Amino acid sequence: MTDFTNRPLAAPGLISYRCKGRYGWIMIGARDHDDAMREAYRSYKEAKREELEIWDGAKYRPVLE
């Protein structure tokens, strides 16, 4: 079985992000970092920006801001 949390899942036109949640990764499609965090908070109120990752075309990497 392929681990779907290690590949991009965003709909066309959005950027793939993921953020750590209580039970694993929260997979997110968003326009930018702020939009991704708003979506992460909808699933997990304790989401942290330092745990947000973005798909770079080959793998997920931390969002450093």
Backbone bond lengths (Angstrom), bond angles and torsions (degrees), N, CA, C in turn:
res aa  C-N    CA-C-N  psi(-1)  N-CA   C-N-CA  omega(-1)  CA-C   N-CA-C  phi
1 M - - - 1.459 - - 1.523 109.80 -
2 T 1.320 116.93 133.09 1.454 122.46 -179.92 1.523 109.73 -82.46
3 D 1.311 115.54 137.44 1.467 120.61 178.41 1.530 108.76 -79.88
4 F 1.323 117.41 103.24 1.462 120.91 -175.65 1.523 113.30 -66.98
5 T 1.332 118.82 -16.45 1.466 120.23 -179.31 1.528 112.25 -77.15
6 N 1.316 117.75 -3.27 1.464 121.26 178.59 1.517 112.54 -107.54
7 R 1.334 116.95 21.28 1.456 120.30 176.75 1.531 109.30 -142.80
8 P 1.330 117.33 160.85 1.469 119.57 -177.38 1.524 111.18 -70.53
9 L 1.331 116.28 139.41 1.461 120.97 -178.65 1.531 113.35 -128.87
10 A 1.318 117.82 2.81 1.473 120.24 -177.32 1.519 111.30 -69.27
11 A 1.318 115.42 149.00 1.460 121.64 175.11 1.526 109.39 -66.59
12 P 1.336 117.55 155.63 1.462 120.15 177.64 1.531 111.34 -52.54
13 G 1.319 115.68 137.06 1.460 121.80 -179.55 1.515 113.90 94.11
14 L 1.347 117.68 -9.61 1.465 121.86 178.55 1.522 109.76 -116.04
15 I 1.304 116.34 161.02 1.466 123.77 178.07 1.522 108.03 -96.59
16 S 1.334 116.37 139.54 1.466 120.96 178.50 1.521 110.76 -83.04
17 Y 1.312 114.70 127.65 1.456 123.22 175.31 1.526 108.06 -129.23
18 R 1.322 115.53 164.48 1.456 121.39 167.60 1.524 107.53 -147.00
19 C 1.330 114.78 152.45 1.463 121.07 -179.45 1.523 107.45 -142.21
20 K 1.313 116.41 142.25 1.460 119.36 179.51 1.517 110.08 -67.77
21 G 1.315 114.25 133.84 1.453 121.64 176.60 1.518 109.66 -118.92
22 R 1.282 116.58 -174.52 1.459 122.24 -179.05 1.530 111.90 -61.91
23 Y 1.328 117.87 -37.57 1.463 121.54 -174.15 1.520 114.05 -113.75
24 G 1.304 118.13 11.32 1.463 121.87 -178.57 1.511 109.91 139.79
25 W 1.313 116.57 -159.76 1.462 121.41 -177.50 1.520 111.75 -76.31
26 I 1.322 115.25 140.15 1.459 123.39 169.86 1.520 105.11 -98.45
27 M 1.318 117.37 117.36 1.463 121.72 -178.97 1.525 108.14 -89.65
28 I 1.340 115.80 132.35 1.463 121.51 -170.22 1.521 110.56 -133.80
29 G 1.308 116.33 139.17 1.459 122.87 167.16 1.511 106.56 -112.60
30 A 1.338 116.88 124.11 1.470 119.85 -174.40 1.527 110.82 -148.23
31 R 1.344 115.21 166.02 1.465 121.24 179.21 1.520 112.43 -81.96
32 D 1.347 116.76 -32.39 1.471 120.95 -177.89 1.526 108.39 -159.61
33 H 1.336 116.86 -178.54 1.469 121.80 -176.47 1.533 112.35 -60.12
34 D 1.327 116.59 -43.64 1.474 119.88 -179.11 1.530 111.07 -64.55
35 D 1.316 116.07 -42.32 1.463 120.63 177.72 1.533 109.88 -62.52
36 A 1.325 117.66 -39.67 1.466 121.68 178.54 1.531 110.77 -62.29
37 M 1.316 117.39 -41.27 1.464 119.59 179.74 1.521 111.26 -68.49
38 R 1.329 118.12 -37.14 1.471 119.97 175.64 1.526 110.27 -59.80
39 E 1.317 116.40 -42.61 1.465 120.28 178.72 1.528 111.14 -67.50
40 A 1.320 118.24 -39.04 1.466 121.30 178.31 1.530 110.34 -62.39
41 Y 1.331 117.51 -42.79 1.474 121.50 179.15 1.524 112.17 -62.78
42 R 1.326 117.07 -29.09 1.470 119.69 177.80 1.524 110.75 -63.86
43 S 1.339 116.75 -32.24 1.459 120.94 -179.08 1.514 113.01 -92.80
44 Y 1.332 115.97 -30.46 1.468 120.15 -173.67 1.526 108.75 -149.38
45 K 1.310 116.66 105.83 1.471 121.80 -174.47 1.527 113.50 -63.27
46 E 1.329 117.94 -16.25 1.459 121.54 -179.70 1.528 112.37 -101.86
47 A 1.337 117.84 16.87 1.464 121.51 178.87 1.529 109.90 -58.69
48 K 1.326 116.08 143.12 1.464 121.75 -178.14 1.520 110.04 -119.87
49 R 1.314 116.18 135.45 1.466 121.08 -179.02 1.525 111.63 -59.99
50 E 1.319 118.09 -33.66 1.465 119.99 -179.71 1.535 112.56 -68.95
51 E 1.321 117.69 -9.09 1.464 121.46 177.11 1.529 112.14 -105.40
52 L 1.337 116.68 8.53 1.460 122.21 177.92 1.526 109.13 -82.48
53 E 1.333 116.41 134.80 1.458 122.16 178.19 1.519 109.61 -127.65
54 I 1.346 116.18 150.76 1.460 123.21 -178.87 1.525 109.25 -122.52
55 W 1.323 116.41 145.09 1.455 122.05 176.57 1.527 108.35 -77.15
56 D 1.333 117.03 126.24 1.467 120.73 -177.23 1.529 113.27 -102.33
57 G 1.324 117.12 9.69 1.457 121.33 -178.77 1.518 112.65 105.96
58 A 1.342 116.08 -19.37 1.463 121.15 179.28 1.523 112.43 -132.10
59 K 1.342 115.65 -30.57 1.466 120.19 -178.37 1.524 109.26 -161.31
60 Y 1.319 116.16 168.47 1.470 120.29 173.61 1.517 108.35 -82.96
61 R 1.331 115.44 139.51 1.467 121.25 176.95 1.528 108.33 -134.85
62 P 1.321 116.98 153.95 1.474 119.86 -179.39 1.533 112.09 -60.85
63 V 1.306 115.95 144.38 1.463 121.97 172.39 1.524 105.61 -84.89
64 L 1.302 115.93 113.83 1.470 120.45 -177.18 1.514 109.36 -106.20
65 E 1.319 116.34 107.42 1.471 121.62 177.60 1.479 109.37 -141.64
